[in-house]
Each structure stands twice: as structure tokens, then as C-alpha cells.
Amino acid sequence: MSPLDRLRWAVAPNPRRGTALILGALGVFSLLGGLSFLLQPPRILAGPIVLLMLLAWLVGLCGMVGYFRWYFTSGSGGPG
């Protein structure tokens, strides 16, 4: 699966997938942020940690876009 196909898959209007991507990204972002705050990693690890946090943020953004696409395109205007 190409990266563009994966991006299309991530932003597809699916509420369960969007919620899972958002919660997973929030967990990774929180874990890495907490570890970097509490443990004060060496400078050589700070760059990869920041990169992983940005990637987690991007995954959460894709999940949020997919969830909002589902929410606003469903027949009743949202869940329920």
C-alpha cells in the first residue's frame, strides 16, 4: 500500500477508525511528552522524540479529519 493510499485510508469517513487513530495518537503523544518531561532525555534523543510526537500528531489529525467527514456527511448530520 503506497503512502498516498494509507493517507486516503486514514481520512476515510469511518467513525471507529477515526476514534481509534485519535486515541492512539493521543496516547503516543502523551507518553512521549511525559517521558521527555520527567526523564529529561539526552540531546541526541530529543530530536527523534520530537519527530515521533509530530508523527503522532499527524496521525491524530488524519483520524480527526476522517471522523469529521463521517459526522458531517451522515444522513442525520451526525451520530444517533
CORFENHU-V383861 format. One record per helix or strand. SS is the DSSP state (H for helix, E for strand). FROM is the first residue (numbers start at 1). TO is the last residue. If there is no record, write none. Layout:
ss;from;to
SS;FROM;TO
SS;FROM;TO
//
This chain:
ss;from;to
H;3;10
H;15;39
H;43;73
//
